[in-house]
Amino acid sequence: MSMPMWIGRLSQAQLDDACPRNGEVQAIVDEVTARVTAQGGYANATQLGTKIHVEIARIINEMHDSNFVAELILADLTITER
């Protein structure tokens, strides 16, 4: 049995209703993206994106808030620092 699914843009009000912490998440994403991009040390856009995701997950998971957990990443995250 398949469930109906809607795919499309949400208004800010809909996003706020669905995820009251979206502003907090966006602030973390913006800060991490700026910092990791400025640090350099990545070979390509894929590696940059992975570094950003790993850092966001670290920050969120270090909050130890069971209602605020980063997504589970199943890929090999071996990143060599330069």
mmCIF file of the N, C-alpha and C atoms, coordinates in Angstrom:
data_MODEL
# 
_entry.id   MODEL 
# 
loop_
_atom_site.group_PDB 
_atom_site.id 
_atom_site.type_symbol 
_atom_site.label_atom_id 
_atom_site.label_alt_id 
_atom_site.label_comp_id 
_atom_site.label_asym_id 
_atom_site.label_entity_id 
_atom_site.label_seq_id 
_atom_site.pdbx_PDB_ins_code 
_atom_site.Cartn_x 
_atom_site.Cartn_y 
_atom_site.Cartn_z 
_atom_site.occupancy 
_atom_site.B_iso_or_equiv 
_atom_site.pdbx_formal_charge 
_atom_site.auth_seq_id 
_atom_site.auth_comp_id 
_atom_site.auth_asym_id 
_atom_site.auth_atom_id 
_atom_site.pdbx_PDB_model_num 
ATOM 1   N N  . MET A 1 1  ? 0.842  -1.157 0.000  1.00 0.00 ? 1  MET A N  1 
ATOM 2   C CA . MET A 1 1  ? 0.000  0.000  0.000  1.00 0.00 ? 1  MET A CA 1 
ATOM 3   C C  . MET A 1 1  ? 0.900  1.237  0.000  1.00 0.00 ? 1  MET A C  1 
ATOM 4   N N  . SER A 1 2  ? 0.701  2.117  -0.933 1.00 0.00 ? 2  SER A N  1 
ATOM 5   C CA . SER A 1 2  ? 1.514  3.328  -0.974 1.00 0.00 ? 2  SER A CA 1 
ATOM 6   C C  . SER A 1 2  ? 0.758  4.473  -0.308 1.00 0.00 ? 2  SER A C  1 
ATOM 7   N N  . MET A 1 3  ? 1.535  5.377  0.242  1.00 0.00 ? 3  MET A N  1 
ATOM 8   C CA . MET A 1 3  ? 0.943  6.536  0.900  1.00 0.00 ? 3  MET A CA 1 
ATOM 9   C C  . MET A 1 3  ? 0.979  7.712  -0.061 1.00 0.00 ? 3  MET A C  1 
ATOM 10  N N  . PRO A 1 4  ? -0.051 8.529  -0.068 1.00 0.00 ? 4  PRO A N  1 
ATOM 11  C CA . PRO A 1 4  ? -0.031 9.712  -0.916 1.00 0.00 ? 4  PRO A CA 1 
ATOM 12  C C  . PRO A 1 4  ? 1.084  10.652 -0.453 1.00 0.00 ? 4  PRO A C  1 
ATOM 13  N N  . MET A 1 5  ? 1.710  11.288 -1.411 1.00 0.00 ? 5  MET A N  1 
ATOM 14  C CA . MET A 1 5  ? 2.809  12.175 -1.079 1.00 0.00 ? 5  MET A CA 1 
ATOM 15  C C  . MET A 1 5  ? 2.673  13.452 -1.881 1.00 0.00 ? 5  MET A C  1 
ATOM 16  N N  . TRP A 1 6  ? 2.931  14.560 -1.228 1.00 0.00 ? 6  TRP A N  1 
ATOM 17  C CA . TRP A 1 6  ? 2.928  15.846 -1.904 1.00 0.00 ? 6  TRP A CA 1 
ATOM 18  C C  . TRP A 1 6  ? 4.355  16.340 -1.940 1.00 0.00 ? 6  TRP A C  1 
ATOM 19  N N  . ILE A 1 7  ? 4.809  16.779 -3.093 1.00 0.00 ? 7  ILE A N  1 
ATOM 20  C CA . ILE A 1 7  ? 6.147  17.328 -3.242 1.00 0.00 ? 7  ILE A CA 1 
ATOM 21  C C  . ILE A 1 7  ? 6.000  18.731 -3.791 1.00 0.00 ? 7  ILE A C  1 
ATOM 22  N N  . GLY A 1 8  ? 6.605  19.689 -3.134 1.00 0.00 ? 8  GLY A N  1 
ATOM 23  C CA . GLY A 1 8  ? 6.529  21.065 -3.582 1.00 0.00 ? 8  GLY A CA 1 
ATOM 24  C C  . GLY A 1 8  ? 7.087  21.993 -2.524 1.00 0.00 ? 8  GLY A C  1 
ATOM 25  N N  . ARG A 1 9  ? 6.987  23.267 -2.778 1.00 0.00 ? 9  ARG A N  1 
ATOM 26  C CA . ARG A 1 9  ? 7.504  24.270 -1.846 1.00 0.00 ? 9  ARG A CA 1 
ATOM 27  C C  . ARG A 1 9  ? 6.534  24.504 -0.697 1.00 0.00 ? 9  ARG A C  1 
ATOM 28  N N  . LEU A 1 10 ? 7.109  24.783 0.458  1.00 0.00 ? 10 LEU A N  1 
ATOM 29  C CA . LEU A 1 10 ? 6.322  25.160 1.619  1.00 0.00 ? 10 LEU A CA 1 
ATOM 30  C C  . LEU A 1 10 ? 6.430  26.667 1.810  1.00 0.00 ? 10 LEU A C  1 
ATOM 31  N N  . SER A 1 11 ? 5.384  27.249 2.324  1.00 0.00 ? 11 SER A N  1 
ATOM 32  C CA . SER A 1 11 ? 5.476  28.647 2.733  1.00 0.00 ? 11 SER A CA 1 
ATOM 33  C C  . SER A 1 11 ? 6.273  28.693 4.036  1.00 0.00 ? 11 SER A C  1 
ATOM 34  N N  . GLN A 1 12 ? 6.733  29.860 4.438  1.00 0.00 ? 12 GLN A N  1 
ATOM 35  C CA . GLN A 1 12 ? 7.464  29.973 5.700  1.00 0.00 ? 12 GLN A CA 1 
ATOM 36  C C  . GLN A 1 12 ? 6.587  29.528 6.862  1.00 0.00 ? 12 GLN A C  1 
ATOM 37  N N  . ALA A 1 13 ? 5.304  29.863 6.831  1.00 0.00 ? 13 ALA A N  1 
ATOM 38  C CA . ALA A 1 13 ? 4.394  29.451 7.903  1.00 0.00 ? 13 ALA A CA 1 
ATOM 39  C C  . ALA A 1 13 ? 4.260  27.924 7.957  1.00 0.00 ? 13 ALA A C  1 
ATOM 40  N N  . GLN A 1 14 ? 4.163  27.276 6.797  1.00 0.00 ? 14 GLN A N  1 
ATOM 41  C CA . GLN A 1 14 ? 4.076  25.819 6.764  1.00 0.00 ? 14 GLN A CA 1 
ATOM 42  C C  . GLN A 1 14 ? 5.359  25.187 7.292  1.00 0.00 ? 14 GLN A C  1 
ATOM 43  N N  . LEU A 1 15 ? 6.497  25.755 6.917  1.00 0.00 ? 15 LEU A N  1 
ATOM 44  C CA . LEU A 1 15 ? 7.775  25.243 7.407  1.00 0.00 ? 15 LEU A CA 1 
ATOM 45  C C  . LEU A 1 15 ? 7.870  25.414 8.917  1.00 0.00 ? 15 LEU A C  1 
ATOM 46  N N  . ASP A 1 16 ? 7.473  26.576 9.425  1.00 0.00 ? 16 ASP A N  1 
ATOM 47  C CA . ASP A 1 16 ? 7.498  26.817 10.867 1.00 0.00 ? 16 ASP A CA 1 
ATOM 48  C C  . ASP A 1 16 ? 6.600  25.827 11.603 1.00 0.00 ? 16 ASP A C  1 
ATOM 49  N N  . ASP A 1 17 ? 5.442  25.512 11.029 1.00 0.00 ? 17 ASP A N  1 
ATOM 50  C CA . ASP A 1 17 ? 4.541  24.536 11.643 1.00 0.00 ? 17 ASP A CA 1 
ATOM 51  C C  . ASP A 1 17 ? 5.150  23.139 11.639 1.00 0.00 ? 17 ASP A C  1 
ATOM 52  N N  . ALA A 1 18 ? 5.795  22.772 10.531 1.00 0.00 ? 18 ALA A N  1 
ATOM 53  C CA . ALA A 1 18 ? 6.373  21.441 10.392 1.00 0.00 ? 18 ALA A CA 1 
ATOM 54  C C  . ALA A 1 18 ? 7.649  21.290 11.214 1.00 0.00 ? 18 ALA A C  1 
ATOM 55  N N  . CYS A 1 19 ? 8.415  22.361 11.311 1.00 0.00 ? 19 CYS A N  1 
ATOM 56  C CA . CYS A 1 19 ? 9.703  22.310 12.003 1.00 0.00 ? 19 CYS A CA 1 
ATOM 57  C C  . CYS A 1 19 ? 9.937  23.623 12.735 1.00 0.00 ? 19 CYS A C  1 
ATOM 58  N N  . PRO A 1 20 ? 9.485  23.717 13.974 1.00 0.00 ? 20 PRO A N  1 
ATOM 59  C CA . PRO A 1 20 ? 9.632  24.963 14.723 1.00 0.00 ? 20 PRO A CA 1 
ATOM 60  C C  . PRO A 1 20 ? 11.091 25.396 14.915 1.00 0.00 ? 20 PRO A C  1 
ATOM 61  N N  . ARG A 1 21 ? 12.039 24.476 14.766 1.00 0.00 ? 21 ARG A N  1 
ATOM 62  C CA . ARG A 1 21 ? 13.456 24.806 14.967 1.00 0.00 ? 21 ARG A CA 1 
ATOM 63  C C  . ARG A 1 21 ? 14.178 25.080 13.652 1.00 0.00 ? 21 ARG A C  1 
ATOM 64  N N  . ASN A 1 22 ? 13.428 25.318 12.576 1.00 0.00 ? 22 ASN A N  1 
ATOM 65  C CA . ASN A 1 22 ? 14.081 25.516 11.283 1.00 0.00 ? 22 ASN A CA 1 
ATOM 66  C C  . ASN A 1 22 ? 15.000 26.729 11.273 1.00 0.00 ? 22 ASN A C  1 
ATOM 67  N N  . GLY A 1 23 ? 14.681 27.766 12.018 1.00 0.00 ? 23 GLY A N  1 
ATOM 68  C CA . GLY A 1 23 ? 15.559 28.927 12.093 1.00 0.00 ? 23 GLY A CA 1 
ATOM 69  C C  . GLY A 1 23 ? 16.887 28.583 12.739 1.00 0.00 ? 23 GLY A C  1 
ATOM 70  N N  . GLU A 1 24 ? 16.836 27.771 13.786 1.00 0.00 ? 24 GLU A N  1 
ATOM 71  C CA . GLU A 1 24 ? 18.046 27.319 14.468 1.00 0.00 ? 24 GLU A CA 1 
ATOM 72  C C  . GLU A 1 24 ? 18.892 26.452 13.532 1.00 0.00 ? 24 GLU A C  1 
ATOM 73  N N  . VAL A 1 25 ? 18.233 25.563 12.811 1.00 0.00 ? 25 VAL A N  1 
ATOM 74  C CA . VAL A 1 25 ? 18.932 24.704 11.855 1.00 0.00 ? 25 VAL A CA 1 
ATOM 75  C C  . VAL A 1 25 ? 19.587 25.556 10.769 1.00 0.00 ? 25 VAL A C  1 
ATOM 76  N N  . GLN A 1 26 ? 18.857 26.521 10.239 1.00 0.00 ? 26 GLN A N  1 
ATOM 77  C CA . GLN A 1 26 ? 19.406 27.366 9.169  1.00 0.00 ? 26 GLN A CA 1 
ATOM 78  C C  . GLN A 1 26 ? 20.612 28.147 9.661  1.00 0.00 ? 26 GLN A C  1 
ATOM 79  N N  . ALA A 1 27 ? 20.573 28.629 10.901 1.00 0.00 ? 27 ALA A N  1 
ATOM 80  C CA . ALA A 1 27 ? 21.714 29.366 11.457 1.00 0.00 ? 27 ALA A CA 1 
ATOM 81  C C  . ALA A 1 27 ? 22.942 28.469 11.563 1.00 0.00 ? 27 ALA A C  1 
ATOM 82  N N  . ILE A 1 28 ? 22.748 27.223 11.998 1.00 0.00 ? 28 ILE A N  1 
ATOM 83  C CA . ILE A 1 28 ? 23.858 26.270 12.080 1.00 0.00 ? 28 ILE A CA 1 
ATOM 84  C C  . ILE A 1 28 ? 24.412 25.993 10.691 1.00 0.00 ? 28 ILE A C  1 
ATOM 85  N N  . VAL A 1 29 ? 23.530 25.736 9.734  1.00 0.00 ? 29 VAL A N  1 
ATOM 86  C CA . VAL A 1 29 ? 23.961 25.453 8.353  1.00 0.00 ? 29 VAL A CA 1 
ATOM 87  C C  . VAL A 1 29 ? 24.739 26.626 7.778  1.00 0.00 ? 29 VAL A C  1 
ATOM 88  N N  . ASP A 1 30 ? 24.235 27.840 7.961  1.00 0.00 ? 30 ASP A N  1 
ATOM 89  C CA . ASP A 1 30 ? 24.908 29.024 7.417  1.00 0.00 ? 30 ASP A CA 1 
ATOM 90  C C  . ASP A 1 30 ? 26.296 29.194 8.020  1.00 0.00 ? 30 ASP A C  1 
ATOM 91  N N  . GLU A 1 31 ? 26.407 29.056 9.350  1.00 0.00 ? 31 GLU A N  1 
ATOM 92  C CA . GLU A 1 31 ? 27.696 29.234 10.027 1.00 0.00 ? 31 GLU A CA 1 
ATOM 93  C C  . GLU A 1 31 ? 28.694 28.166 9.590  1.00 0.00 ? 31 GLU A C  1 
ATOM 94  N N  . VAL A 1 32 ? 28.270 26.912 9.586  1.00 0.00 ? 32 VAL A N  1 
ATOM 95  C CA . VAL A 1 32 ? 29.166 25.815 9.219  1.00 0.00 ? 32 VAL A CA 1 
ATOM 96  C C  . VAL A 1 32 ? 29.600 25.938 7.764  1.00 0.00 ? 32 VAL A C  1 
ATOM 97  N N  . THR A 1 33 ? 28.675 26.253 6.878  1.00 0.00 ? 33 THR A N  1 
ATOM 98  C CA . THR A 1 33 ? 29.010 26.387 5.460  1.00 0.00 ? 33 THR A CA 1 
ATOM 99  C C  . THR A 1 33 ? 30.052 27.476 5.249  1.00 0.00 ? 33 THR A C  1 
ATOM 100 N N  . ALA A 1 34 ? 29.870 28.615 5.873  1.00 0.00 ? 34 ALA A N  1 
ATOM 101 C CA . ALA A 1 34 ? 30.828 29.717 5.732  1.00 0.00 ? 34 ALA A CA 1 
ATOM 102 C C  . ALA A 1 34 ? 32.196 29.315 6.286  1.00 0.00 ? 34 ALA A C  1 
ATOM 103 N N  . ARG A 1 35 ? 32.214 28.703 7.454  1.00 0.00 ? 35 ARG A N  1 
ATOM 104 C CA . ARG A 1 35 ? 33.477 28.342 8.096  1.00 0.00 ? 35 ARG A CA 1 
ATOM 105 C C  . ARG A 1 35 ? 34.222 27.259 7.332  1.00 0.00 ? 35 ARG A C  1 
ATOM 106 N N  . VAL A 1 36 ? 33.536 26.178 6.957  1.00 0.00 ? 36 VAL A N  1 
ATOM 107 C CA . VAL A 1 36 ? 34.188 25.069 6.260  1.00 0.00 ? 36 VAL A CA 1 
ATOM 108 C C  . VAL A 1 36 ? 34.657 25.500 4.879  1.00 0.00 ? 36 VAL A C  1 
ATOM 109 N N  . THR A 1 37 ? 33.865 26.301 4.185  1.00 0.00 ? 37 THR A N  1 
ATOM 110 C CA . THR A 1 37 ? 34.258 26.790 2.862  1.00 0.00 ? 37 THR A CA 1 
ATOM 111 C C  . THR A 1 37 ? 35.507 27.662 2.975  1.00 0.00 ? 37 THR A C  1 
ATOM 112 N N  . ALA A 1 38 ? 35.545 28.525 3.977  1.00 0.00 ? 38 ALA A N  1 
ATOM 113 C CA . ALA A 1 38 ? 36.693 29.415 4.158  1.00 0.00 ? 38 ALA A CA 1 
ATOM 114 C C  . ALA A 1 38 ? 37.960 28.648 4.534  1.00 0.00 ? 38 ALA A C  1 
ATOM 115 N N  . GLN A 1 39 ? 37.813 27.540 5.248  1.00 0.00 ? 39 GLN A N  1 
ATOM 116 C CA . GLN A 1 39 ? 38.969 26.745 5.664  1.00 0.00 ? 39 GLN A CA 1 
ATOM 117 C C  . GLN A 1 39 ? 39.646 26.065 4.480  1.00 0.00 ? 39 GLN A C  1 
ATOM 118 N N  . GLY A 1 40 ? 38.875 25.765 3.440  1.00 0.00 ? 40 GLY A N  1 
ATOM 119 C CA . GLY A 1 40 ? 39.440 25.047 2.294  1.00 0.00 ? 40 GLY A CA 1 
ATOM 120 C C  . GLY A 1 40 ? 39.810 23.628 2.680  1.00 0.00 ? 40 GLY A C  1 
ATOM 121 N N  . GLY A 1 41 ? 40.745 23.051 1.945  1.00 0.00 ? 41 GLY A N  1 
ATOM 122 C CA . GLY A 1 41 ? 41.204 21.704 2.257  1.00 0.00 ? 41 GLY A CA 1 
ATOM 123 C C  . GLY A 1 41 ? 40.302 20.606 1.736  1.00 0.00 ? 41 GLY A C  1 
ATOM 124 N N  . TYR A 1 42 ? 39.508 20.895 0.748  1.00 0.00 ? 42 TYR A N  1 
ATOM 125 C CA . TYR A 1 42 ? 38.649 19.884 0.151  1.00 0.00 ? 42 TYR A CA 1 
ATOM 126 C C  . TYR A 1 42 ? 38.997 19.796 -1.336 1.00 0.00 ? 42 TYR A C  1 
ATOM 127 N N  . ALA A 1 43 ? 38.898 18.592 -1.882 1.00 0.00 ? 43 ALA A N  1 
ATOM 128 C CA . ALA A 1 43 ? 39.322 18.347 -3.260 1.00 0.00 ? 43 ALA A CA 1 
ATOM 129 C C  . ALA A 1 43 ? 38.255 18.704 -4.288 1.00 0.00 ? 43 ALA A C  1 
ATOM 130 N N  . ASN A 1 44 ? 36.978 18.622 -3.883 1.00 0.00 ? 44 ASN A N  1 
ATOM 131 C CA . ASN A 1 44 ? 35.884 18.854 -4.828 1.00 0.00 ? 44 ASN A CA 1 
ATOM 132 C C  . ASN A 1 44 ? 34.606 19.184 -4.063 1.00 0.00 ? 44 ASN A C  1 
ATOM 133 N N  . ALA A 1 45 ? 33.569 19.498 -4.808 1.00 0.00 ? 45 ALA A N  1 
ATOM 134 C CA . ALA A 1 45 ? 32.298 19.887 -4.191 1.00 0.00 ? 45 ALA A CA 1 
ATOM 135 C C  . ALA A 1 45 ? 31.689 18.760 -3.359 1.00 0.00 ? 45 ALA A C  1 
ATOM 136 N N  . THR A 1 46 ? 31.880 17.528 -3.769 1.00 0.00 ? 46 THR A N  1 
ATOM 137 C CA . THR A 1 46 ? 31.348 16.401 -3.004 1.00 0.00 ? 46 THR A CA 1 
ATOM 138 C C  . THR A 1 46 ? 32.007 16.325 -1.640 1.00 0.00 ? 46 THR A C  1 
ATOM 139 N N  . GLN A 1 47 ? 33.318 16.476 -1.612 1.00 0.00 ? 47 GLN A N  1 
ATOM 140 C CA . GLN A 1 47 ? 34.033 16.429 -0.339 1.00 0.00 ? 47 GLN A CA 1 
ATOM 141 C C  . GLN A 1 47 ? 33.654 17.624 0.545  1.00 0.00 ? 47 GLN A C  1 
ATOM 142 N N  . LEU A 1 48 ? 33.481 18.799 -0.057 1.00 0.00 ? 48 LEU A N  1 
ATOM 143 C CA . LEU A 1 48 ? 33.037 19.976 0.691  1.00 0.00 ? 48 LEU A CA 1 
ATOM 144 C C  . LEU A 1 48 ? 31.671 19.704 1.319  1.00 0.00 ? 48 LEU A C  1 
ATOM 145 N N  . GLY A 1 49 ? 30.741 19.208 0.532  1.00 0.00 ? 49 GLY A N  1 
ATOM 146 C CA . GLY A 1 49 ? 29.407 18.913 1.043  1.00 0.00 ? 49 GLY A CA 1 
ATOM 147 C C  . GLY A 1 49 ? 29.428 17.902 2.172  1.00 0.00 ? 49 GLY A C  1 
ATOM 148 N N  . THR A 1 50 ? 30.259 16.885 2.038  1.00 0.00 ? 50 THR A N  1 
ATOM 149 C CA . THR A 1 50 ? 30.375 15.871 3.088  1.00 0.00 ? 50 THR A CA 1 
ATOM 150 C C  . THR A 1 50 ? 30.934 16.490 4.360  1.00 0.00 ? 50 THR A C  1 
ATOM 151 N N  . LYS A 1 51 ? 31.977 17.321 4.233  1.00 0.00 ? 51 LYS A N  1 
ATOM 152 C CA . LYS A 1 51 ? 32.545 17.975 5.414  1.00 0.00 ? 51 LYS A CA 1 
ATOM 153 C C  . LYS A 1 51 ? 31.498 18.846 6.104  1.00 0.00 ? 51 LYS A C  1 
ATOM 154 N N  . ILE A 1 52 ? 30.727 19.572 5.327  1.00 0.00 ? 52 ILE A N  1 
ATOM 155 C CA . ILE A 1 52 ? 29.688 20.431 5.898  1.00 0.00 ? 52 ILE A CA 1 
ATOM 156 C C  . ILE A 1 52 ? 28.652 19.584 6.635  1.00 0.00 ? 52 ILE A C  1 
ATOM 157 N N  . HIS A 1 53 ? 28.180 18.515 6.013  1.00 0.00 ? 53 HIS A N  1 
ATOM 158 C CA . HIS A 1 53 ? 27.173 17.656 6.650  1.00 0.00 ? 53 HIS A CA 1 
ATOM 159 C C  . HIS A 1 53 ? 27.703 17.028 7.935  1.00 0.00 ? 53 HIS A C  1 
ATOM 160 N N  . VAL A 1 54 ? 28.945 16.565 7.919  1.00 0.00 ? 54 VAL A N  1 
ATOM 161 C CA . VAL A 1 54 ? 29.527 15.937 9.108  1.00 0.00 ? 54 VAL A CA 1 
ATOM 162 C C  . VAL A 1 54 ? 29.630 16.946 10.243 1.00 0.00 ? 54 VAL A C  1 
ATOM 163 N N  . GLU A 1 55 ? 30.050 18.165 9.951  1.00 0.00 ? 55 GLU A N  1 
ATOM 164 C CA . GLU A 1 55 ? 30.180 19.197 10.982 1.00 0.00 ? 55 GLU A CA 1 
ATOM 165 C C  . GLU A 1 55 ? 28.810 19.604 11.537 1.00 0.00 ? 55 GLU A C  1 
ATOM 166 N N  . ILE A 1 56 ? 27.819 19.732 10.667 1.00 0.00 ? 56 ILE A N  1 
ATOM 167 C CA . ILE A 1 56 ? 26.466 20.049 11.138 1.00 0.00 ? 56 ILE A CA 1 
ATOM 168 C C  . ILE A 1 56 ? 25.968 18.948 12.069 1.00 0.00 ? 56 ILE A C  1 
ATOM 169 N N  . ALA A 1 57 ? 26.159 17.696 11.679 1.00 0.00 ? 57 ALA A N  1 
ATOM 170 C CA . ALA A 1 57 ? 25.727 16.564 12.506 1.00 0.00 ? 57 ALA A CA 1 
ATOM 171 C C  . ALA A 1 57 ? 26.438 16.586 13.855 1.00 0.00 ? 57 ALA A C  1 
ATOM 172 N N  . ARG A 1 58 ? 27.739 16.885 13.847 1.00 0.00 ? 58 ARG A N  1 
ATOM 173 C CA . ARG A 1 58 ? 28.499 16.922 15.102 1.00 0.00 ? 58 ARG A CA 1 
ATOM 174 C C  . ARG A 1 58 ? 27.912 17.974 16.049 1.00 0.00 ? 58 ARG A C  1 
ATOM 175 N N  . ILE A 1 59 ? 27.676 19.159 15.536 1.00 0.00 ? 59 ILE A N  1 
ATOM 176 C CA . ILE A 1 59 ? 27.134 20.251 16.365 1.00 0.00 ? 59 ILE A CA 1 
ATOM 177 C C  . ILE A 1 59 ? 25.773 19.873 16.940 1.00 0.00 ? 59 ILE A C  1 
ATOM 178 N N  . ILE A 1 60 ? 24.893 19.375 16.096 1.00 0.00 ? 60 ILE A N  1 
ATOM 179 C CA . ILE A 1 60 ? 23.541 19.019 16.552 1.00 0.00 ? 60 ILE A CA 1 
ATOM 180 C C  . ILE A 1 60 ? 23.582 17.876 17.558 1.00 0.00 ? 60 ILE A C  1 
ATOM 181 N N  . ASN A 1 61 ? 24.344 16.832 17.264 1.00 0.00 ? 61 ASN A N  1 
ATOM 182 C CA . ASN A 1 61 ? 24.372 15.670 18.154 1.00 0.00 ? 61 ASN A CA 1 
ATOM 183 C C  . ASN A 1 61 ? 25.063 15.965 19.475 1.00 0.00 ? 61 ASN A C  1 
ATOM 184 N N  . GLU A 1 62 ? 25.988 16.938 19.508 1.00 0.00 ? 62 GLU A N  1 
ATOM 185 C CA . GLU A 1 62 ? 26.635 17.314 20.769 1.00 0.00 ? 62 GLU A CA 1 
ATOM 186 C C  . GLU A 1 62 ? 25.691 18.079 21.696 1.00 0.00 ? 62 GLU A C  1 
ATOM 187 N N  . MET A 1 63 ? 24.528 18.474 21.193 1.00 0.00 ? 63 MET A N  1 
ATOM 188 C CA . MET A 1 63 ? 23.530 19.129 22.037 1.00 0.00 ? 63 MET A CA 1 
ATOM 189 C C  . MET A 1 63 ? 22.837 18.123 22.946 1.00 0.00 ? 63 MET A C  1 
ATOM 190 N N  . HIS A 1 64 ? 22.919 16.835 22.602 1.00 0.00 ? 64 HIS A N  1 
ATOM 191 C CA . HIS A 1 64 ? 22.298 15.755 23.391 1.00 0.00 ? 64 HIS A CA 1 
ATOM 192 C C  . HIS A 1 64 ? 20.830 16.034 23.673 1.00 0.00 ? 64 HIS A C  1 
ATOM 193 N N  . ASP A 1 65 ? 20.121 16.441 22.638 1.00 0.00 ? 65 ASP A N  1 
ATOM 194 C CA . ASP A 1 65 ? 18.689 16.729 22.720 1.00 0.00 ? 65 ASP A CA 1 
ATOM 195 C C  . ASP A 1 65 ? 17.970 15.656 21.908 1.00 0.00 ? 65 ASP A C  1 
ATOM 196 N N  . SER A 1 66 ? 17.241 14.777 22.569 1.00 0.00 ? 66 SER A N  1 
ATOM 197 C CA . SER A 1 66 ? 16.591 13.664 21.871 1.00 0.00 ? 66 SER A CA 1 
ATOM 198 C C  . SER A 1 66 ? 15.538 14.122 20.867 1.00 0.00 ? 66 SER A C  1 
ATOM 199 N N  . ASN A 1 67 ? 15.119 15.387 20.957 1.00 0.00 ? 67 ASN A N  1 
ATOM 200 C CA . ASN A 1 67 ? 14.156 15.925 20.001 1.00 0.00 ? 67 ASN A CA 1 
ATOM 201 C C  . ASN A 1 67 ? 14.828 16.696 18.872 1.00 0.00 ? 67 ASN A C  1 
ATOM 202 N N  . PHE A 1 68 ? 16.158 16.658 18.822 1.00 0.00 ? 68 PHE A N  1 
ATOM 203 C CA . PHE A 1 68 ? 16.910 17.412 17.825 1.00 0.00 ? 68 PHE A CA 1 
ATOM 204 C C  . PHE A 1 68 ? 18.140 16.586 17.457 1.00 0.00 ? 68 PHE A C  1 
ATOM 205 N N  . VAL A 1 69 ? 17.965 15.697 16.474 1.00 0.00 ? 69 VAL A N  1 
ATOM 206 C CA . VAL A 1 69 ? 18.999 14.736 16.124 1.00 0.00 ? 69 VAL A CA 1 
ATOM 207 C C  . VAL A 1 69 ? 19.327 14.877 14.644 1.00 0.00 ? 69 VAL A C  1 
ATOM 208 N N  . ALA A 1 70 ? 20.620 14.847 14.331 1.00 0.00 ? 70 ALA A N  1 
ATOM 209 C CA . ALA A 1 70 ? 21.046 14.937 12.931 1.00 0.00 ? 70 ALA A CA 1 
ATOM 210 C C  . ALA A 1 70 ? 20.690 13.663 12.186 1.00 0.00 ? 70 ALA A C  1 
ATOM 211 N N  . GLU A 1 71 ? 20.575 13.809 10.872 1.00 0.00 ? 71 GLU A N  1 
ATOM 212 C CA . GLU A 1 71 ? 20.280 12.649 10.045 1.00 0.00 ? 71 GLU A CA 1 
ATOM 213 C C  . GLU A 1 71 ? 21.385 11.611 10.168 1.00 0.00 ? 71 GLU A C  1 
ATOM 214 N N  . LEU A 1 72 ? 21.046 10.370 9.986  1.00 0.00 ? 72 LEU A N  1 
ATOM 215 C CA . LEU A 1 72 ? 21.993 9.271  10.003 1.00 0.00 ? 72 LEU A CA 1 
ATOM 216 C C  . LEU A 1 72 ? 22.704 9.231  8.656  1.00 0.00 ? 72 LEU A C  1 
ATOM 217 N N  . ILE A 1 73 ? 24.022 9.211  8.681  1.00 0.00 ? 73 ILE A N  1 
ATOM 218 C CA . ILE A 1 73 ? 24.807 9.147  7.442  1.00 0.00 ? 73 ILE A CA 1 
ATOM 219 C C  . ILE A 1 73 ? 25.377 7.746  7.339  1.00 0.00 ? 73 ILE A C  1 
ATOM 220 N N  . LEU A 1 74 ? 25.077 7.062  6.249  1.00 0.00 ? 74 LEU A N  1 
ATOM 221 C CA . LEU A 1 74 ? 25.497 5.681  6.085  1.00 0.00 ? 74 LEU A CA 1 
ATOM 222 C C  . LEU A 1 74 ? 26.707 5.513  5.167  1.00 0.00 ? 74 LEU A C  1 
ATOM 223 N N  . ALA A 1 75 ? 27.157 6.590  4.553  1.00 0.00 ? 75 ALA A N  1 
ATOM 224 C CA . ALA A 1 75 ? 28.290 6.507  3.626  1.00 0.00 ? 75 ALA A CA 1 
ATOM 225 C C  . ALA A 1 75 ? 29.597 6.445  4.400  1.00 0.00 ? 75 ALA A C  1 
ATOM 226 N N  . ASP A 1 76 ? 30.652 6.011  3.719  1.00 0.00 ? 76 ASP A N  1 
ATOM 227 C CA . ASP A 1 76 ? 31.994 6.022  4.279  1.00 0.00 ? 76 ASP A CA 1 
ATOM 228 C C  . ASP A 1 76 ? 32.438 7.471  4.385  1.00 0.00 ? 76 ASP A C  1 
ATOM 229 N N  . LEU A 1 77 ? 32.712 7.933  5.589  1.00 0.00 ? 77 LEU A N  1 
ATOM 230 C CA . LEU A 1 77 ? 33.033 9.344  5.797  1.00 0.00 ? 77 LEU A CA 1 
ATOM 231 C C  . LEU A 1 77 ? 34.510 9.547  6.090  1.00 0.00 ? 77 LEU A C  1 
ATOM 232 N N  . THR A 1 78 ? 35.346 8.727  5.518  1.00 0.00 ? 78 THR A N  1 
ATOM 233 C CA . THR A 1 78 ? 36.769 8.908  5.698  1.00 0.00 ? 78 THR A CA 1 
ATOM 234 C C  . THR A 1 78 ? 37.192 10.148 4.916  1.00 0.00 ? 78 THR A C  1 
ATOM 235 N N  . ILE A 1 79 ? 37.596 11.183 5.656  1.00 0.00 ? 79 ILE A N  1 
ATOM 236 C CA . ILE A 1 79 ? 38.008 12.436 5.039  1.00 0.00 ? 79 ILE A CA 1 
ATOM 237 C C  . ILE A 1 79 ? 39.442 12.708 5.484  1.00 0.00 ? 79 ILE A C  1 
ATOM 238 N N  . THR A 1 80 ? 40.304 12.858 4.529  1.00 0.00 ? 80 THR A N  1 
ATOM 239 C CA . THR A 1 80 ? 41.692 13.124 4.836  1.00 0.00 ? 80 THR A CA 1 
ATOM 240 C C  . THR A 1 80 ? 41.897 14.624 4.969  1.00 0.00 ? 80 THR A C  1 
ATOM 241 N N  . GLU A 1 81 ? 42.399 15.054 6.116  1.00 0.00 ? 81 GLU A N  1 
ATOM 242 C CA . GLU A 1 81 ? 42.700 16.463 6.340  1.00 0.00 ? 81 GLU A CA 1 
ATOM 243 C C  . GLU A 1 81 ? 44.004 16.790 5.645  1.00 0.00 ? 81 GLU A C  1 
ATOM 244 N N  . ARG A 1 82 ? 44.078 17.992 5.092  1.00 0.00 ? 82 ARG A N  1 
ATOM 245 C CA . ARG A 1 82 ? 45.324 18.426 4.463  1.00 0.00 ? 82 ARG A CA 1 
ATOM 246 C C  . ARG A 1 82 ? 46.112 19.274 5.413  1.00 0.00 ? 82 ARG A C  1 
# 
